[in-house]
Amino acid sequence: MKRKVSLFIVLTIGLFSAVGCKDDVLPKPSGYLRLDYPEARYVDYGNQCPFTFEINDKAIIKGKNDCSLTITYPKMKATIYLTYKPVANNMNQLLRDAQKLTFEHVIKADDIIEQPYLNPERKVYGMFYQVDGNAATNSQFYATDSTRHFVTASVYFYAKPNFDSIMPAASYIKNDMQHIIETLKWK
């Protein structure tokens, strides 16, 4: 009898030892989807407005009578808002408003990188802003000929601003915005 009890105890201890030696099951860390976007192909965009530019053929563009445009990227849940204003002795105010819009994001931004843009051949002068961090907008610009025309643009995503998760889309659209300012022409 003692032998059966001691054999039972040894087998029980052995069983618990074998089961207890396994690694603890841990939950997998959160991850993000890998998002690959097609290579951008650009087409000319022009209408009754006093400017033209090239736009990504994947974007949907809608205009208003005042030459304000919305450029939508449905798959990325993002929109570029482009606004046109004529210059009429109000250049300082237009510049202040454009810069104010950018620097309202300082609270959430980790960094704001300013890139001046000058194209004397086309008479396009401006500033491109890249806003790093969890700000509502990641890219903005303004462009002007300094005498008659003034254009601003900024991108917004229809998602909580989490830069890590929207970075692939933000980078793709930032490249499109840079292409817009680089191909901007006044009529």
C-alpha positions as CSV (number, residue, x, y, z in Angstrom):
1,M,0.0,0.0,0.0
2,K,2.8,2.4,0.9
3,R,4.3,1.5,-2.4
4,K,1.2,2.5,-4.3
5,V,0.8,5.8,-2.4
6,S,4.5,6.7,-3.0
7,L,4.2,5.7,-6.7
8,F,1.1,7.9,-7.0
9,I,2.8,10.9,-5.4
10,V,5.9,10.5,-7.6
11,L,3.7,10.3,-10.8
12,T,1.6,13.3,-9.6
13,I,4.7,15.4,-9.0
14,G,6.2,14.3,-12.3
15,L,2.9,15.1,-14.2
16,F,2.7,18.6,-12.6
17,S,6.4,19.2,-13.3
18,A,6.0,18.3,-17.0
19,V,2.9,20.5,-17.4
20,G,4.3,23.3,-15.4
21,C,7.5,23.6,-17.5
22,K,5.8,25.1,-20.5
23,D,6.3,28.8,-21.4
24,D,3.7,31.1,-20.2
25,V,1.2,32.1,-22.9
26,L,1.5,35.8,-23.6
27,P,-0.7,37.9,-25.7
28,K,0.7,39.1,-29.0
29,P,1.7,42.8,-29.1
30,S,-0.5,45.2,-31.1
31,G,0.6,45.6,-34.7
32,Y,-0.3,47.7,-37.7
33,L,-1.1,46.5,-41.2
34,R,1.5,47.0,-43.8
35,L,0.1,49.3,-46.4
36,D,1.6,49.5,-49.9
37,Y,0.2,52.0,-52.3
38,P,0.4,52.0,-56.1
39,E,3.0,54.2,-57.7
40,A,1.6,57.6,-58.3
41,R,0.7,58.6,-61.9
42,Y,0.0,62.3,-62.4
43,V,-2.4,64.0,-64.8
44,D,-3.0,67.7,-65.6
45,Y,-5.8,69.4,-63.7
46,G,-7.2,72.6,-64.9
47,N,-10.5,74.4,-64.9
48,Q,-11.9,77.9,-64.8
49,C,-9.5,78.8,-61.9
50,P,-6.4,80.9,-62.4
51,F,-4.1,78.0,-61.8
52,T,-3.3,74.5,-63.0
53,F,-1.3,71.7,-61.5
54,E,-0.7,67.9,-61.9
55,I,-2.8,65.6,-59.6
56,N,-2.5,61.9,-58.8
57,D,-4.9,60.0,-61.0
58,K,-6.1,57.9,-57.9
59,A,-7.4,61.1,-56.2
60,I,-11.0,62.4,-56.6
61,I,-11.1,66.2,-57.1
62,K,-14.1,68.4,-56.6
63,G,-14.2,72.2,-57.0
64,K,-16.3,75.1,-56.0
65,N,-17.0,78.4,-57.7
66,D,-14.5,80.2,-55.6
67,C,-11.7,77.8,-56.8
68,S,-11.5,76.0,-53.4
69,L,-10.9,72.3,-54.1
70,T,-11.1,69.1,-52.2
71,I,-8.8,66.3,-53.3
72,T,-10.0,63.0,-51.7
73,Y,-8.1,59.8,-51.3
74,P,-10.9,57.3,-50.4
75,K,-8.7,54.3,-49.7
76,M,-6.6,56.3,-47.4
77,K,-9.5,58.2,-45.7
78,A,-7.8,61.5,-46.4
79,T,-8.6,64.8,-48.0
80,I,-6.4,67.7,-49.2
81,Y,-8.2,71.0,-48.8
82,L,-6.9,73.5,-51.4
83,T,-8.0,77.1,-51.1
84,Y,-7.4,80.0,-53.6
85,K,-7.5,83.7,-52.6
86,P,-6.8,86.6,-54.9
87,V,-4.1,89.0,-53.6
88,A,-5.5,92.6,-53.2
89,N,-3.2,94.5,-50.9
90,N,-3.6,91.8,-48.4
91,M,-0.4,89.7,-48.8
92,N,0.7,90.2,-45.2
93,Q,-2.7,89.0,-43.9
94,L,-2.7,86.0,-46.2
95,L,0.8,84.9,-45.1
96,R,-0.1,85.4,-41.4
97,D,-3.3,83.3,-41.9
98,A,-1.3,80.5,-43.7
99,Q,1.4,80.4,-41.0
100,K,-1.1,80.6,-38.2
101,L,-2.9,77.5,-39.5
102,T,0.3,75.6,-39.5
103,F,1.5,76.7,-36.1
104,E,-1.8,75.9,-34.4
105,H,-0.6,72.3,-34.5
106,V,2.5,73.0,-32.3
107,I,0.7,71.6,-29.2
108,K,0.5,68.1,-30.7
109,A,3.4,68.2,-33.1
110,D,6.8,66.8,-32.4
111,D,8.5,68.9,-35.0
112,I,7.5,71.3,-37.9
113,I,9.9,71.3,-40.8
114,E,9.7,74.3,-43.1
115,Q,10.9,73.9,-46.7
116,P,10.9,77.1,-48.7
117,Y,9.8,76.7,-52.4
118,L,11.0,79.0,-55.1
119,N,10.4,78.7,-58.8
120,P,11.2,82.1,-60.4
121,E,10.6,80.7,-63.9
122,R,6.9,80.0,-63.1
123,K,6.7,82.8,-60.5
124,V,5.7,80.4,-57.7
125,Y,7.0,81.1,-54.3
126,G,5.9,79.5,-51.1
127,M,6.6,77.3,-48.1
128,F,6.0,73.6,-47.5
129,Y,5.4,72.4,-44.0
130,Q,5.9,68.8,-42.8
131,V,4.3,68.4,-39.3
132,D,5.7,65.4,-37.4
133,G,3.8,63.8,-34.6
134,N,0.1,63.3,-33.7
135,A,-1.1,66.5,-35.2
136,A,-4.4,66.8,-37.2
137,T,-2.5,67.6,-40.4
138,N,0.9,66.2,-41.5
139,S,1.5,68.3,-44.6
140,Q,0.6,71.9,-45.6
141,F,1.8,74.5,-48.0
142,Y,1.1,77.9,-49.3
143,A,2.2,79.3,-52.7
144,T,1.9,82.7,-54.4
145,D,3.1,84.8,-57.3
146,S,3.3,87.6,-54.7
147,T,1.1,90.0,-56.8
148,R,-2.2,88.3,-57.8
149,H,-2.6,84.7,-56.6
150,F,-2.4,82.9,-53.2
151,V,-3.0,79.1,-52.7
152,T,-3.0,77.1,-49.4
153,A,-3.3,73.4,-49.0
154,S,-3.5,71.0,-46.1
155,V,-4.2,67.3,-45.7
156,Y,-6.5,65.8,-43.0
157,F,-7.2,62.2,-42.3
158,Y,-10.6,60.8,-41.1
159,A,-9.0,59.0,-38.2
160,K,-7.6,59.7,-34.8
161,P,-4.2,61.3,-35.4
162,N,-1.8,58.5,-34.6
163,F,1.3,59.2,-36.7
164,D,2.7,55.7,-36.5
165,S,-0.5,54.1,-38.0
166,I,-1.1,56.7,-40.7
167,M,2.6,57.3,-41.6
168,P,2.5,55.3,-44.9
169,A,-0.6,57.2,-46.2
170,A,0.8,60.5,-44.8
171,S,4.0,60.0,-46.7
172,Y,2.3,59.1,-49.9
173,I,0.0,62.1,-49.8
174,K,2.9,64.4,-48.7
175,N,4.7,63.4,-52.0
176,D,1.5,64.3,-53.9
177,M,1.3,67.6,-52.2
178,Q,4.9,68.4,-53.1
179,H,4.1,67.4,-56.7
180,I,1.2,69.8,-56.7
181,I,3.3,72.8,-55.6
182,E,6.1,71.8,-58.0
183,T,3.7,71.7,-61.0
184,L,1.6,74.7,-60.0
185,K,1.2,77.3,-62.8
186,W,-0.6,80.5,-62.9
187,K,-2.8,81.3,-65.9
